[in-house]
Amino acid sequence: MAAFAEDKDLEEEYEEVPDDKKLAIGTHFLMSSPPGEIEEVLKDLRTLLGTSEHILTDEILEEIFHTYNIQNLQVAIDEDGKTKVVLSPETEIDIKHYLDCKNKTAVSVKHNSRKIIEEELQEEPAEEGKDEDEFAVPVSTSTSTSTSAAWKARTMESFSSELEALRLAVEKALSRYISSQYGCDTATTSVVIKDNQLKVLISGEKLNLKNYWSGRWNSTFTYVPSSQQLSGTVKLLVHYFEDGNVQMTTEKLAAPVTLDFEDSDDVEAVAATLISELGKAESAIQDSLEVMYLSMGEETFKDMRRILPISKQKMDWSGAQMQLAKGFVTKK
């Protein structure tokens, strides 16, 4: 009876975690998901929540996936796999609509599945007495007037700016760079005009979950035409989970550099110089990582554990010392 009473007291010490706390923990797990594994994390999270699964509503999940997608430059794809759009703060019009810079249009995105979805669209009616705007964006019948105006203004800023010729030239140069450095179908890019600056986005991801690894490389570079300065950030996450769970997360800043070219009006030359400097910055970051890998055994791992036991002697796995020790045992 005493043991039963003690067990009962122990049970009473544990209070039920409130739903808002469970949601915060679950959100943290989802936001920390490695590349290509957020669906698996969600599946395990539903199992852990059990009867509390109701807190992960479709609306809440859409918000979590939205934040995850734009923070990690995830890519939305259409049904045919031909159209790919980088989801980012730079390409976002609103939570559901994003710029497709290569096709000079806007698309609707379902964040849970990262799919480009079709909407019933209609052209925004032109005002009487005015010619139809060639840059007008198709607007959903369910889209409010204010949102329609945002679509139009954002699209015109991106595709009818005086920087559009340079944007197109950078887009072509970037495509060649990606083909030579990233390989086939491992990276998606977007070149966006925002606040009179060029934003160059690279979303690279390679998954091999059957062999227990995945990796992501995200680059965001900003070119300011007025100062001819290029700066950027590279974020990496690598996950290896065969018989363990090892992750490497790092964020590197590319030092600002002022581009040097003879004619600023020659957009092809400017684009070539810009992408060349971008490539140098990414190569420098990759080289620094390789140096870290080579020194990791002597520095990082050495600090994590002893190379030798306290006796300062290596373990003799042949068993000879064990046999020697047995010889000193006094027989009774």
C-alpha positions in Angstrom: 0.0 0.0 0.0 2.9 2.4 0.9 4.5 1.8 -2.5 1.2 2.4 -4.3 0.7 5.7 -2.4 4.3 6.7 -3.4 3.6 6.0 -7.0 0.4 8.0 -6.8 2.3 11.0 -5.3 4.8 10.8 -8.2 2.0 10.9 -10.7 0.5 14.0 -9.1 3.8 15.8 -9.4 3.5 15.9 -13.2 1.1 18.5 -14.5 -0.5 18.4 -17.9 1.3 20.7 -20.4 -1.1 23.3 -21.7 -1.9 23.4 -25.4 -0.1 26.7 -26.0 3.1 25.2 -24.6 2.7 22.1 -26.7 2.2 24.2 -29.8 5.3 26.2 -29.0 7.4 23.0 -28.6 5.9 21.5 -31.7 6.6 24.7 -33.7 10.2 24.6 -32.5 10.6 21.0 -33.7 9.1 21.9 -37.2 11.2 25.0 -37.6 14.4 23.0 -36.7 13.6 20.3 -39.3 16.6 19.4 -41.6 16.3 19.7 -45.4 13.6 17.4 -46.8 12.5 16.1 -43.5 9.8 18.4 -42.2 7.1 16.0 -43.3 8.7 13.2 -41.2 9.1 15.5 -38.3 5.4 16.5 -38.5 4.4 12.8 -38.7 6.4 12.0 -35.5 5.0 15.2 -33.8 1.4 14.1 -34.5 2.2 10.7 -32.8 3.8 12.4 -29.8 0.8 14.8 -29.4 -1.6 11.9 -29.3 -5.0 13.2 -28.1 -3.7 16.8 -28.4 -3.2 16.6 -32.2 -6.1 19.0 -32.5 -3.8 22.0 -31.7 -2.0 21.5 -35.1 -4.9 22.8 -37.3 -4.4 23.3 -41.0 -4.4 27.1 -40.5 -1.6 26.9 -37.9 0.4 24.5 -40.0 0.1 26.7 -43.0 1.5 29.6 -40.9 4.4 27.5 -39.6 5.2 26.1 -43.1 5.1 29.7 -44.5 7.7 30.9 -42.0 9.9 27.8 -42.5 9.7 28.1 -46.3 10.7 31.8 -46.5 13.4 31.5 -43.9 15.0 28.6 -45.7 14.4 29.7 -49.3 12.3 26.7 -50.1 11.1 26.1 -53.6 7.5 25.8 -54.8 6.9 23.7 -57.9 3.9 23.3 -60.2 2.4 20.0 -61.2 4.5 19.6 -64.3 7.7 20.4 -62.5 8.6 23.1 -65.1 7.9 26.2 -63.0 10.0 26.7 -59.8 9.7 29.7 -57.5 12.0 30.6 -54.6 9.9 31.4 -51.6 11.6 34.3 -49.7 10.8 37.7 -48.2 12.2 39.3 -51.5 9.8 37.4 -53.7 6.7 37.5 -51.4 3.8 39.7 -52.4 1.6 38.3 -49.6 1.5 35.1 -47.6 0.0 33.2 -50.6 1.4 34.9 -53.7 5.0 35.1 -54.9 6.9 36.5 -57.9 7.9 34.1 -60.6 10.8 36.2 -61.9 11.8 34.0 -64.8 8.3 34.2 -66.3 7.6 37.7 -65.1 4.3 36.8 -63.3 2.9 36.0 -59.9 1.9 32.6 -58.7 -0.3 31.2 -55.9 1.5 28.8 -53.4 0.2 26.2 -51.0 2.9 26.3 -48.2 2.1 22.9 -46.6 2.9 21.1 -49.9 5.1 23.8 -51.5 3.0 23.5 -54.6 2.1 26.2 -57.1 -1.7 26.0 -57.3 -4.1 27.2 -60.0 -6.6 29.9 -59.2 -9.6 31.1 -61.1 -8.2 34.3 -62.5 -9.6 37.4 -64.1 -7.9 40.5 -65.4 -8.4 43.6 -63.3 -10.8 45.9 -65.2 -9.0 48.9 -66.7 -10.3 52.4 -65.9 -12.4 54.0 -68.6 -10.4 56.2 -70.9 -7.1 54.5 -70.1 -5.1 52.0 -72.1 -4.7 48.5 -70.7 -1.5 48.2 -68.7 0.9 45.7 -70.3 2.2 44.9 -66.8 -1.1 44.2 -65.2 -1.1 41.1 -63.1 -3.9 38.5 -63.2 -5.9 38.8 -60.0 -7.9 36.1 -58.3 -11.7 36.6 -58.0 -11.2 36.2 -54.2 -8.5 38.8 -54.0 -9.4 42.2 -52.4 -8.8 45.5 -54.2 -6.0 46.5 -51.9 -4.2 43.2 -52.5 -4.8 43.5 -56.2 -3.1 46.9 -56.1 -0.2 45.4 -54.1 0.2 42.7 -56.8 0.3 45.2 -59.5 2.7 47.7 -57.8 5.0 44.9 -56.7 5.1 43.3 -60.2 5.7 46.6 -61.9 8.5 47.4 -59.5 10.2 44.1 -60.3 9.7 43.9 -64.1 9.3 47.5 -65.4 12.0 49.2 -63.4 15.0 50.9 -65.1 17.0 48.0 -63.6 15.1 45.4 -65.6 17.7 45.1 -68.4 20.4 44.5 -65.8 18.2 42.0 -63.9 17.7 40.0 -67.1 21.5 40.0 -67.8 22.2 38.9 -64.2 19.6 36.2 -64.5 21.3 34.8 -67.7 24.8 35.0 -66.1 23.6 33.3 -62.9 22.0 30.5 -64.9 25.4 29.7 -66.5 27.1 29.9 -63.1 24.6 27.5 -61.5 25.0 25.0 -64.4 28.7 24.9 -63.9 28.9 25.0 -60.1 25.8 23.3 -58.7 24.9 20.6 -61.1 21.6 19.6 -62.6 18.4 20.2 -60.7 20.1 20.9 -57.3 19.6 24.6 -57.2 16.8 27.2 -58.1 17.5 30.9 -58.5 15.7 34.1 -58.5 16.8 37.7 -59.3 14.5 40.3 -57.8 14.4 44.1 -57.9 13.5 45.5 -54.6 14.1 49.0 -53.2 16.2 49.9 -56.2 18.5 47.0 -55.5 19.1 43.7 -57.1 18.5 40.6 -54.9 20.2 37.4 -56.1 18.8 34.3 -54.4 20.2 30.8 -54.7 18.4 27.9 -53.1 20.5 24.7 -53.3 19.3 21.4 -51.8 20.4 17.8 -52.2 18.6 15.0 -50.5 19.5 11.3 -50.1 17.3 10.2 -47.2 17.7 6.5 -48.1 21.4 6.9 -47.3 20.7 9.0 -44.2 21.9 12.4 -45.3 20.6 15.8 -46.6 22.0 19.2 -47.2 21.0 22.8 -48.0 23.0 25.8 -49.3 21.2 29.1 -49.4 22.8 32.3 -50.8 21.3 35.8 -50.7 23.3 38.6 -52.3 22.4 42.2 -52.7 23.8 44.5 -55.4 23.4 48.3 -54.9 23.8 50.0 -58.3 24.3 53.5 -56.8 27.4 52.4 -54.9 28.3 49.4 -57.2 28.6 47.3 -54.0 27.9 43.6 -53.6 27.4 41.9 -50.3 25.8 38.6 -49.2 25.1 35.9 -46.8 25.4 32.1 -47.1 23.5 29.7 -44.9 24.3 26.0 -44.7 22.7 23.0 -43.0 23.9 19.4 -43.4 22.3 16.5 -41.6 23.7 13.0 -41.3 21.7 10.5 -39.3 22.9 6.9 -39.9 23.2 5.3 -36.5 23.2 8.8 -35.0 22.1 12.4 -35.5 24.8 14.8 -36.6 24.0 18.3 -37.9 26.2 21.2 -39.0 24.6 24.6 -39.3 26.5 27.7 -40.2 26.0 31.2 -41.5 28.8 33.1 -43.3 28.9 36.7 -44.4 30.4 37.6 -47.7 32.4 40.8 -47.2 31.1 43.8 -49.2 33.0 44.3 -52.4 32.9 47.2 -54.8 32.6 46.1 -58.4 35.1 47.4 -61.0 34.0 47.7 -64.6 34.7 50.2 -67.3 31.1 50.9 -68.5 28.2 50.8 -66.1 25.8 51.0 -69.0 27.0 47.7 -70.4 24.6 45.4 -68.5 26.2 42.3 -69.8 29.7 43.3 -68.5 28.2 44.4 -65.1 26.3 41.1 -64.8 29.4 39.0 -65.6 31.4 41.0 -63.0 28.7 40.6 -60.4 28.4 36.8 -60.9 32.1 36.4 -60.9 32.4 38.2 -57.6 29.5 36.2 -56.2 31.3 33.0 -57.3 34.5 34.1 -55.6 32.6 34.7 -52.3 30.9 31.3 -52.4 34.2 29.6 -53.2 36.0 31.3 -50.3 33.3 30.1 -48.0 33.5 26.5 -49.3 37.3 26.6 -48.9 37.0 27.8 -45.3 34.7 24.9 -44.6 37.2 22.4 -46.1 40.0 23.8 -43.9 37.7 23.4 -40.9 37.0 19.7 -41.8 40.8 19.0 -42.1 41.5 20.5 -38.7 38.4 19.1 -37.0 40.1 15.9 -35.8 42.9 17.8 -34.1 40.8 20.6 -32.7 37.1 20.2 -32.3 37.0 16.4 -31.7 40.1 16.6 -29.5 38.3 19.0 -27.2 35.2 16.8 -27.1 36.9 13.7 -25.7 40.2 12.2 -24.6 42.4 10.6 -27.3 44.0 8.4 -24.6 42.6 7.1 -21.4 43.8 8.3 -18.0 46.6 5.7 -18.0 48.0 7.4 -21.2 48.3 4.0 -22.8 46.5 2.8 -25.9 44.1 -0.1 -25.5 45.6 -3.4 -26.5 42.7 -5.1 -28.3 44.7 -8.3 -28.8 44.1 -9.4 -25.2 47.8 -10.0 -24.4 47.7 -7.7 -21.4 44.5 -9.4 -20.2 46.4 -12.7 -20.2 49.3 -11.1 -18.4 47.1 -9.7 -15.7 45.6 -13.1 -15.2 49.1 -14.5 -14.5 49.4 -12.2 -11.5 46.2 -13.4 -9.9 47.0 -15.5 -6.7 45.5 -18.9 -6.9 43.7 -20.0 -3.8 
